[in-house]
């Protein structure tokens, strides 16, 4: 295991970046945040200086995927932000005489595209759809890192946290007595508690056995219906029996491609590589994660 002194976190003001930076700082690690926000840390123009003397780079940078409807311009911004940020990091690493030895680069389970109920492991190839295209190009950018740098491509599931991300948005309609399964409800939700994700990133940084694709998901993915029912039980709310065609049509009208790919399609992704390497999840069951976060 590698002792950490300095870690560069690109996209460090986002949900995962904030939690990671706080956890590292509590352990006495110097965290160098790389952000577009003025005053939030190092600017992208200061990237070479930020990388000097660092033990690792964690790249979480990219436009939010779920914030707005996917217009053509929005899709281009989502793709470009990830590819360009990764490209700038890789180019800066190549220019350093002694670059950090490891790059942990975020990706997502969207890499696999929509799948049926079969389990999905790291050896599955890329799927179809916009998210799969984004992840494929995102990962290719990271794999262009100079020889000698260990690259870990973390394919993140739905990150559950109380202070942002998907969970507050998913919980809101249930709290307001408007909760229902989406579509047929059998699409997979591959999720991970933010605390487990932070621990997994830390492990990927320090353990040299981590390399290549690693699914950052809890070992028990669930269906949309199971997740929604677990939310309803936790919040003590009933669910509405809305027919599947109605929710499909509503999401299509409101969100277009984003609603289809992110809410009506899914996959059951398993963290086989992390489990093989001995990683222990604190939150394996979605009920336990929700009990902690809600």
N, C-alpha and C positions, 0 to 999 in steps of 0.2 A: 504494500500500500504506500502511496505517495503522501508525504506530509505537505499540506497546503499552506502557503503564505499569502499568495496574491492570485485572485481570479478575476478575469474580465467577463462581465455579463452584458452582452448586447441585448437590447430590448429589456433592460433591467427595471423599467418603470411599469411594465405590464404586470398582470396578475401573478404569473409564475415567477417572473424576475424579482418582484418584490419579496415574495416568500423565500426564494432562494437566497437573495442578498441578506435578508434579516437572519436567516439560519446560519449562513457563513460568518456574518459579523459577530453573532453570539459566540461562535467558536474561535474568535480572534483572527479570522482571515481578513486580509485587506481586500475589499471588493471595489473594483473599478467599474462603475456603471457607464455603459456606452448608450447614449440616448439622443434622440432628435430634440428633446425638450431642453430649452435653455436653462442652465443652472442645475440640471439634474445629474450631472456627472461630466464625463468626457464627451465632447462632441465627436461626430464622425470624422471631422477634420483632424482631430487629435488621436486618431486610431493608432498610428505607429507608436506614439508616446505611451498610450494606454497599455499596449502589448509588451512593452519593455519590462523584462524581469518577471513576467507573469508565469504562473505554473499551469494555467489552463485558460481556455476560452469557452464560454457557454453562449451559444448564439440562439436567442429566442426572438430575434427582431422580425417584424412583419406587420402589415396592416391587419386589423381585426377582420375575421372572416364573417362573423355573424352580426355585425353592427348595422349593415345596410343591405338593401336589395341588390342583387347581383346584376347591375347593368353591365354593358360591355366595358365601360370605363372603370367600373368598380372591379371587375375581374382582372383587368390589366393592372390596376394598382395593387391588388392582392398578390398577383404573380410577380410583378416587377419588384415590389418591396422586399420579397424574400430572396429572389435571385440576386438582386443588386447588393443587398446587405451581405449575403454569404460570399459573393464575388469579391467585395471590398475586403472582407476579413481574410480570405484566402490569399489575395494579392499582397496584403500587408504582411502576412505570415511569411510568404515567399521572399520578401525583401529584407527580413530580419536575419542577422548573422546567427542568432540563437533564439529561435522562436519558441513559444510554449509547446510542450510535448504532446498536448492533447487538445482536440477540438470536439466538444459535445454540441452537436447541431440538432436543433429541433426539427422534427417532421411531424407527421400525423397519421393516424390510422386511415385517413382518407386515401392514403397511398393504395390501399387494396380495392377501393371502389366498393360498390354494393355487392354483398355476398349473401348466399342463402344461409341456412342454419349450420353449415359445416364449420368446424373450428379453423381459425386463421392463425398461422404462425409466421415467423420472420422469413421463412423460405418461400412464401407465396409471392409471386410476381406482381407487378403493378396492374391495377384494374383500369376501368374506364370512367370517364367523367371529368369534370373540371378539377375537383380536388385531387384526384389521382394525378392529373397532369401537373398541377402545382407542386405536389410532393415529389414527383419524379424529377423535375427540374431543380427543385430545392436540394434534394439529396445529391444530385449530380454535381452541383456547385460545391458542396462540402467535400465530396470525394476527390475533387481536384486539388486538395491541399497538398503541400510539398511532401515528398517522401520523408519518412521518419516521424511524421506527426500522426498520432493515433486518432482516427476519426470514429466517433460514435454517433450514429444516426438514430435519435430517439423518436419513435413514432408514438406521439401522444394520443391518448384517448380523450374523452370528455373529462376535463379537469373539474372536480367538485371542490368548491371553496365557499365559505360563508360571505366573503367580502368582494365577490365579483365572479365573472365568468358565467357559465351556463346555469348553475343551480338556482340563484335568485330569480332568474327569468323563468325557469321551469316550475319553480314553487309558487310564483305569483298567481297564476290562474287557479291553482289548487286552493290557495289561501282564500281566494275570492269566490269559491264555490263554482268555478268554471272549468275545473280540471277534467280531462278526458284523455283516453288513449288517442294516438295519432294514426290515421289510416287503419290498417288491420291490427296494428299494435305488436306484430311479431318481428319487426325489424330490430336488429341487435344494437344495443348501446354498450360500447366498450368504454369504461369509465375508470378514473383513478382519483383517490383522495389527494389533495394538494400536498399534504404532509408526506405521503408515500412517494409522490413524484419528486419532491425536494430531496428525500433520502436516496432515491434512485439516481438522480443527477449527481449527487455527491459520490455515490458508489462508482458511477461511470467515470468520474474524474479521477478517482484515486486508485481504482482497481485496473491494472493493465490488461486483464483478461477481457474487459469490455471493448469491443471493436465491431464496426459494421452496424447492421440494423438491430435495434433492440426495441421491442414493443413495450411502451410505457403505459400499461393498462393493468387493472386489478385482475386477479386470476379467475374471477367469476363474472363475466359479462352477463347482461340480462336483456330481456326484450323490452321494448318501449312500454308495453302494458305492465310488465312486472315492475319496472321502475316507477311508473305513474302510480300504481297501487301502493307501492312502498312509501311514496311521498304522501299520498292521501292518508295512510295509516299514521304516519308520523305527525302530520298536521291535523289529524282528526277531522277530516273533511270527506264528504261523499264525492263520488265521481259521476259525471254526466254520461248517460248511455248514448253518445252521439254516433250515428252510423258512419262507417269508414268512408263511404263516398263523399259525405258532407265535409269531413275534416280534410280529405284530399283536395277537394275543390276549393275550400277556403284558403288552404295554404298555397295552392297554386295561384290564386288571385292575389293574395297578400304578398307572397314572397318569391314566387316564380321558381327558378332553378335552385335557389338557396333553400327554399322549403322542401323541395323534393330530395336533394342530395343530403341535407343535414338532418332532416326530421322524418322523412318518409322512407328513407333507405338507411341501411346500416350493415354492420358485420360483427361477428362474434370473435374478437381478437384476443389472443392469449399471450401472456408474457413468458413464453417458453425459455427464451435465452436468459432472462433475469433469474428465473427459478433454477435453471441449470447451474448458474453461477452462485447459487446459495442465497439470493436476496429473499428476505422475509417481509411480506406485506403485513402491516398492522391492520389494514382495513381490506379484508378479502370479500366481505359481504356488503352489498349496497345498503342493507338495513343498518349495519354498524356505522357506515360512513355518514348516513343521514342522521343517525342518533347523535353523532358527534357534532355535525355541522348545523343542525337545526335545533 
